[in-house]
Amino acid sequence: MTFNRRQFLGSALPMVALGSSTSLAASELTSPNPPTPYYTTTTDADTQVVLAGDSLPSSPLGDANRLQALINKHRAISDSYLNGGAVAALEEKFSQLLGKESSVFMPTGTMANHIAIRILCGEAKHALVQQESHVYRDESNCVTTLSGINLVPLAAGKTAPTLTELSDAIQRAEIGPYPIKVGAISLESPVRRTQGGTLSNGQINEIAKLARSKQIPLHLDGARLLLMCGMPGFDVKSYCQFFDTVYVSLYKYLGAPYGAILSGSKIQMNKARELRHIFGGTQSSGWQAALPALDALEGVEQRFASVRQAGEYLLSALEKIDGITVHRVEQGSNIATLAFSPTRLVGLEQRLKDADIKTRKVVDGRLTIQFNESLLRRDTGYMVAALTGMH
């Protein structure tokens, strides 16, 4: 059975029938008082649920309208070569959020990672990284090419290296006829290439103990760090305390068109500003990216925790339905895979279209979904009906 968009929008969905012997109460299908996403526009992207990507759907018109609204709302916006205005306000906001002394606006995450590793290594041009990390797989060897730092990849195909892998790598470098000092350890969490797998607080704590015993500084590629909000035991500031430097993306989920933040000590960030200029990153202005991100940071931890809760409600409901198998990512942030039986696949594409839900394509009966703030626009029952055809 298929449903048109009018039927979906008009349905209260007090209960979802899950077959002859399985049902869910209404209390299981609705997130309690979900907060609204941090911005709205005047385009079709306002109502669409997109189960792909980490951010709210956007459009050029919507982004332009939103930026104009923010200009009308805020004062002292403009910066001069990334000094003052919204850029300075954003840097201060991130320092508070991450628990660091100072923060620096960067035009790209690649530059943020590179500069952080360069500063931490100093003259010890040897760094340990995850093989599946963005630093190693997606930055075209820039750390090595531009700063002469040898990157040693660990944990192939996995989210995180074990303590044994790290200890062995340190020993290989530092013990021998020609010892090499390990200058830094860089860790990414969540890891995009492992479907959003994360390092737990316990893992980070143990790695930090090892690093401190060897006087090796730590860098966190936390491009998607805020997606971990709502995970059991996770707190942004507590998580970041183990790292000397932290990078967070501005455009992946904070509504900015580009940009990144790098945080650390005042001495480190003063050096980061110097290096940003040397590598051509001192733009004439950055308020166009800083202003949307600054606005998005208000209540960000609560919103993203609500997204995680809503995603958990949905996955828990789908797990009770015959013909759908939910595959979760171990210690995952916001990604899961749904495996559909042939019967459940019938009419799925049309149902999603009628419900104004956008997803990736189903491949071999499997659909990978990502949760973002657009999930808060519909209750669990609505989503279950679209994915199953049951109401």
ROZA-407877 format. One line per 4 residues: their letters; for each residue x, y, z of C-alpha. Coordinates in steps of 0.5 Angstrom, whole numbers, plus 2048, in hexadecimal, padded with zeros to 3 digits. Example, Ala and Ser with C-alpha at 12.3 -4.5 7.8 and 13.67 -1.06 7.14 Angstrom:
2
AS) 819/7F7/810 | 81B/7FE/80E
end
This chain:
391
MTFN) 800/800/800 | 803/807/7FE | 801/80E/801 | 801/815/7FE
RRQF) 804/81B/802 | 7FD/81D/804 | 7FC/817/808 | 802/817/80B
LGSA) 802/81E/80D | 7FB/81D/810 | 7FC/817/814 | 7FD/817/81B
LPMV) 7FF/810/81B | 7FD/80E/822 | 800/807/821 | 804/803/81C
ALGS) 802/7FC/81B | 808/7F8/81A | 804/7F2/818 | 7FF/7ED/81B
STSL) 803/7EC/821 | 807/7F2/822 | 805/7F9/824 | 808/800/827
AASE) 805/804/82B | 804/80C/82A | 809/80E/82F | 80E/809/82B
LTSP) 80D/80D/825 | 80E/814/827 | 814/818/82A | 813/81C/830
NPPT) 813/823/82E | 818/823/829 | 81B/82A/828 | 81B/82E/821
PYYT) 821/82E/81D | 825/834/81E | 822/838/817 | 81D/838/812
TTTD) 81D/83A/80B | 817/83C/806 | 819/836/801 | 816/82F/801
ADTQ) 81C/82D/805 | 818/82F/80B | 814/829/80C | 818/824/808
VVLA) 81B/81E/80C | 822/81C/809 | 825/815/80C | 82C/817/809
GDSL) 831/81B/80B | 832/81F/812 | 82F/825/811 | 828/828/80F
PSSP) 826/829/808 | 828/830/805 | 827/834/7FE | 82B/83A/7FC
LGDA) 824/83E/7FD | 823/83B/804 | 82A/83C/806 | 82A/844/803
NRLQ) 824/845/807 | 826/842/80D | 82D/846/80D | 829/84D/80C
ALIN) 825/84B/812 | 82B/84A/816 | 82E/851/814 | 827/854/816
KHRA) 828/850/81D | 82F/851/81E | 834/857/81F | 83B/858/81E
ISDS) 83B/853/819 | 841/855/815 | 848/853/816 | 84F/855/812
YLNG) 853/84F/810 | 850/84B/815 | 851/850/81B | 84B/852/81F
GAVA) 843/851/81D | 840/84B/81D | 846/847/81C | 849/849/823
ALEE) 842/848/826 | 842/841/823 | 849/840/825 | 847/841/82C
KFSQ) 841/83D/82C | 845/837/82A | 84A/838/82F | 845/838/834
LLGK) 841/832/831 | 848/82E/830 | 84B/830/837 | 851/833/833
ESSV) 855/839/835 | 855/83C/82D | 852/83A/827 | 853/83C/81F
FMPT) 84F/83D/819 | 851/839/814 | 84F/839/80C | 84F/831/80C
GTMA) 850/82B/810 | 856/828/80C | 859/82F/80E | 857/82E/816
NHIA) 85A/827/816 | 860/828/813 | 862/82E/817 | 860/82B/81D
IRIL) 864/825/81C | 86A/829/819 | 86A/82D/820 | 869/827/824
CGEA) 86F/824/821 | 874/829/821 | 87B/826/81F | 878/81F/820
KHAL) 876/81E/819 | 872/817/81B | 86B/817/81C | 866/811/81D
VQQE) 85F/811/81A | 85A/80C/818 | 85A/809/811 | 853/80B/810
SHVY) 853/812/812 | 852/818/80E | 859/81A/810 | 85C/814/80D
RDES) 857/812/807 | 854/819/805 | 859/81F/805 | 85E/81D/800
NCVT) 864/81C/804 | 864/823/806 | 867/822/80D | 86D/81F/80A
TLSG) 86D/823/803 | 86D/82A/807 | 870/828/80E | 874/822/80D
INLV) 871/81E/812 | 871/817/811 | 86A/814/812 | 869/80D/815
PLAA) 863/809/814 | 860/805/819 | 859/801/81A | 858/7FF/812
GKTA) 850/7FE/811 | 84F/800/819 | 84C/806/81C | 852/806/821
PTLT) 859/803/823 | 85A/7FF/829 | 85E/801/82E | 863/7FB/82C
ELSD) 863/7FE/825 | 865/805/827 | 86A/802/82C | 86D/7FE/827
AIQR) 86E/804/822 | 871/808/827 | 876/803/829 | 878/802/822
AEIG) 879/809/821 | 87D/80B/828 | 881/804/829 | 886/802/824
PYPI) 88D/805/821 | 88A/80B/81E | 884/80D/823 | 87F/812/821
KVGA) 87A/816/826 | 873/815/824 | 870/81C/824 | 869/81B/824
ISLE) 863/817/824 | 85D/819/820 | 856/816/821 | 850/817/81D
SPVR) 849/816/821 | 844/814/81E | 847/811/818 | 844/812/811
RTQG) 847/80C/80E | 845/807/813 | 83D/80A/813 | 83E/80E/818
GTLS) 841/80A/81D | 844/80E/823 | 849/80D/829 | 846/80C/830
NGQI) 848/810/836 | 84C/80A/838 | 850/809/832 | 852/810/832
NEIA) 854/810/839 | 858/80A/838 | 85B/80D/832 | 85D/814/836
KLAR) 860/810/83C | 865/80D/837 | 866/813/833 | 867/817/839
SKQI) 86C/812/83C | 870/813/835 | 86F/81A/835 | 86C/81A/82F
PLHL) 866/81F/82D | 85F/81D/82B | 85B/820/825 | 854/81F/824
DGAR) 851/81F/81D | 84A/821/820 | 847/823/819 | 840/81F/81B
LLLM) 842/820/823 | 83B/823/824 | 837/81D/821 | 839/819/827
CGMP) 835/81D/82C | 830/819/82F | 834/813/82F | 835/80F/836
GFDV) 83A/813/83A | 83C/818/835 | 83D/81F/837 | 841/824/832
KSYC) 845/827/837 | 847/821/83B | 849/81D/834 | 84D/823/832
QFFD) 851/823/838 | 856/81E/836 | 858/821/830 | 85D/827/82F
TVYV) 859/829/828 | 852/828/826 | 84F/82A/81F | 848/82A/81D
SLYK) 845/82B/817 | 840/831/816 | 83D/82F/80F | 83B/828/810
YLGA) 835/829/815 | 836/830/818 | 833/834/811 | 839/837/80F
PYGA) 83B/837/808 | 842/835/80A | 847/836/80F | 84A/832/815
ILSG) 84C/834/81D | 853/832/820 | 853/832/827 | 859/832/82C
SKIQ) 85D/836/831 | 85F/83D/830 | 866/83C/82E | 864/836/829
MNKA) 85E/83B/826 | 863/841/825 | 867/83C/821 | 861/83A/81D
RELR) 860/841/81B | 867/842/818 | 866/83B/814 | 85F/83C/812
HIFG) 862/843/80E | 868/83F/80C | 864/83A/808 | 85F/83F/805
GTQS) 85A/83E/80A | 859/845/80C | 853/848/808 | 850/84F/808
SGWQ) 84A/84D/80C | 847/847/80F | 841/849/812 | 83C/846/80C
AALP) 83E/83F/80F | 83F/841/817 | 838/844/817 | 834/83E/816
ALDA) 838/83A/81A | 838/83E/820 | 831/83E/81F | 830/837/81F
LEGV) 835/836/825 | 82F/838/829 | 82C/832/82D | 830/82E/828
EQRF) 831/828/82D | 82A/827/82F | 828/827/828 | 82C/822/825
ASVR) 82B/81E/82C | 824/81E/829 | 825/81C/822 | 829/816/825
QAGE) 823/815/82A | 81E/815/824 | 823/811/820 | 823/80B/825
YLLS) 81B/80C/826 | 81B/80A/81E | 820/805/81E | 81C/801/824
ALEK) 816/802/821 | 818/7FF/81A | 81C/7F9/81E | 815/7F6/820
IDGI) 812/7F6/819 | 813/7EF/815 | 817/7F0/80E | 81B/7F6/811
TVHR) 822/7F5/814 | 826/7FA/817 | 82D/7FA/817 | 830/7FF/81C
VEQG) 837/802/81C | 83B/800/822 | 83C/806/827 | 839/80A/821
SNIA) 837/811/820 | 831/812/81B | 832/80C/816 | 82E/806/815
TLAF) 82C/801/810 | 825/7FE/80E | 825/7F7/80B | 81E/7F6/808
SPTR) 81B/7F0/805 | 818/7F0/7FE | 811/7F1/801 | 813/7F7/805
LVGL) 816/7FA/7FF | 810/7FA/7FB | 80D/801/7FA | 813/804/7FF
EQRL) 816/809/7FA | 80F/80C/7F9 | 80D/80C/800 | 813/810/802
KDAD) 812/815/7FC | 80B/816/7FE | 80D/817/805 | 812/81C/803
IKTR) 818/818/806 | 81E/818/802 | 823/812/803 | 829/80F/7FF
KVVD) 827/809/7FA | 826/802/7FD | 82B/7FE/7FA | 82A/7F6/7FB
GRLT) 825/7F7/800 | 829/7FB/804 | 828/803/806 | 82D/807/80A
IQFN) 82A/80C/80E | 82D/812/811 | 829/816/817 | 829/81E/817
ESLL) 825/824/819 | 820/823/814 | 81E/81C/817 | 81B/821/81D
RRDT) 816/823/818 | 812/81D/818 | 810/818/81E | 812/811/81E
GYMV) 80B/80E/81B | 80B/812/815 | 812/810/813 | 810/808/815
AALT) 80A/809/810 | 80E/80C/80B | 814/806/80B | 80F/800/80C
GMH) 808/802/809 | 805/801/810 | 800/806/813
end
